[in-house]
């Protein structure tokens, strides 16, 4: 019963730092190893298996603004604590990849063993590295639709030539870590994203807010009581939480300007459903809703002005 811990995203210029924590328990998953040694396809396959079969897991997120505020060392400690707090499984030992005990000063620090290359040697640490990398890579890929031209899906925030060229041409974004030396000059100026990028971001954020309002009204017309809107933590968010006939629904709102763009449901992949499930568990724990029936749902919204194309529950 080992709690394995590993981090992803220590070195990039942009994006979050993510720490994975996994207790495999009695499960044995053949082929687990350091996430960097696996293809994307294999990592995605393992990610599903780990989430389904592990006794418990958690992901701790620290975003760029927090890294800039508290520094990378403290960010690693904070992300580790956040990940461990989400693990709801018994364990007798904690193994952290590397040489630093990021839980020093906490009640769990005394149970930690640090181990270089643990992601190659300890299956639960390998699993932690995999779910952290998949989660972070998916997050960075999603940023491509917000920050067009930066190609975050390809370099996931690392300081590649393509990334450097995008920053020089367009400036920095909210994803960038301005405390990192290569970007320090942007911290002391008012330089920001390219005006066209900023305008696109604002338009998307505005249309997303309008779409959520349209869906909330739709649900109320269908006898739902809206419990929460746009509920967020540092590591997940839920667009709409509603209740009807004793069932609590967690609705993801997906807006597309035109239905021929694939419709909102095209974005509800298996991976996205896993993220929604994770968010719903965090919400129910925070709100102490242990006695409720829970369902995930999705709303597809299209057009200008936006209208609800369909709303359905997810199996």
Steps between C-alpha positions, in 0.01 A plus 500: 500500500739765367397855412715590201561866414655666195484842339467624144561852374788622712694651209254645245469875445123478499218296647438336836713281718318171561576239764351151479441277802387138458430202727475191281413278796479140390481587131778400263514680165763354268730737315492800734811715474614862486238691297773659284596155369149427372328612182202733532266219397641268766486769768135566420422128525678471834328815628160337455613175665656680796193713568274196474706253703705697753386496861532878503661790315525876503635784285641817653504808274693824546456754222741760364378790712555298817844385385594862438372600843652229719787362290553159346622325815195598702278426200631142497416464868154651451417281199614190690283583800202567275545167323533301823191666652291354216609139549226308678671167553707341774878483464793421727790663317555801275764497227583825320702495178825695544699613802275756670225426752229745398288396799754608762323702768169318452359208698590267213861609460637233733361221282677616185785329321663695218638292214672618181358326192206370704280554194699215339514275805175536697171430317291745705751778427496408131121522511520841667733629229265374228175650628676831574651523152179403320299752702749780437545421128122498451467830683766663283337363184172662605679836524559498123138601444542797735852622420516452125842509340699380802478127413477393863379154397833423332754635750276499815669816625869410468742757361522372144593715201136507392389611845768771519398632160134517606588697813716743302220553249198505734624559851427293809171354621347419836653154466858630502725485805646848517725407792703278265818673377425487123171684559609733781505806271123470453439522872631858526305630201138525399549266204227242467343286235454622147185720484337266249566202727361689798189597303444138396537387861252760620249408231525129586469566870196723441326248273578222748337699780194571287476133404509397867221747576291358216547145630417603857175655378428187296546279806279722716226476238529124533449512878864494607615698802837665428733432793828641366640677196859506375632325813881486496799381693866516399475156340150468356178682420131431440282720280159433656381291795125446516250279682176338391295227668777429749771456235795738473621573145845629406464665159788582267406777254657480156448787257566499127417797283377272222361148526719389209803551724417168660255619761573523868475127560800438274718639780364258765763230456565210737786704643270795558248275676779381731579863581132568567479199731805622688348848537168361622678299769683810621175696505300238690779464754520878549121533532457177703242362256568134573134394506404636157453326166744660255504518120731664247335694220597706197331784315574581138447867417528654152425818311504874554314569720570161663219245532498157664532238228466210744559399862565143600634290785822303457527129581 
